[in-house]
């Protein structure tokens, strides 16, 4: 995923659906030095995530906000990622499209192949109004397919 967008210490990365254990945010913050913001829709999950970060001493460079995809309208960021479990996908992508500009890289995780039987994949219908630039299929023990899209004006 770091190959898909230019992560560095001068960038702010927002991850929609960061979950109770924000491993993606931890990894990107530690490896690239970027500021990270996780958005989690359930307050109890967001609280747990904040406790994990505080316990690990990582709460300085990683912030967790309770909200949904509409929350990004109030944030300043350079790179956006949408979790594979973000639902409902059509609403999430439509609301993201309303907010992002054409320059902002939007990454999303989805499932392909046999994994798409178990988990709801992102469809072309969900990403209407976006142009797909790159798709990285899973390798090794990776389960997610990672995709880079940008808004079409």
QUIDA-V415171 format. One record per residue. PSI is psi in radians with two decimals (* if undefined). Layout:
PSI, PSI
//
This chain:
-0.52, -0.34, -0.38, -0.50, 2.74, 1.50, 2.37, 3.13, -0.23, 0.01, 2.68, 2.21, 2.23, 2.32, 1.97, 2.14, 0.81, -0.35, -3.10, -0.47, 1.63, 1.10, -0.66, -0.79, -0.73, -0.83, -0.87, -0.66, -0.79, -0.68, -0.71, -0.31, 0.10, 2.68, 2.40, 2.43, 2.16, 2.44, 2.16, 2.30, -0.37, 2.16, -0.73, -0.59, -0.73, -0.74, -0.76, -0.75, -0.75, -0.70, -0.72, -0.85, -0.74, -0.77, -0.62, -0.08, 0.48, 0.22, -0.10, -0.78, -0.01, 2.16, 2.47, 2.22, 2.44, 2.21, -2.90, -2.86, -0.41, -0.35, -0.48, -0.34, -0.46, 0.09, 2.69, 2.08, 2.87, -0.54, 2.40, 2.40, 2.48, 2.21, 2.68, -0.53, 0.10, 2.20, 2.68, 2.34, -0.73, -0.73, -0.77, -0.91, -0.62, -0.75, -0.64, -0.76, -0.68, -0.46, -0.72, 2.77, 3.08, -0.36, -0.43, 2.13, 2.27, 2.04, 2.53, 2.71, 2.46, -3.14, 2.45, 2.97, -2.49, -0.47, -0.46, -0.25, -0.64, -0.58, 2.52, 2.00, 2.84, 2.34, 2.92, -0.62, -0.70, -0.63, 0.41, 2.42, -0.03, 2.65, 2.22, 2.15, -0.79, 2.50, 2.19, 1.99, 2.68, 2.55, 2.61, -2.20, 0.18, 2.40, -0.50, 2.54, 2.33, 2.37, 2.41, 2.18, 2.81, 2.62, 2.40, 2.29, *
//
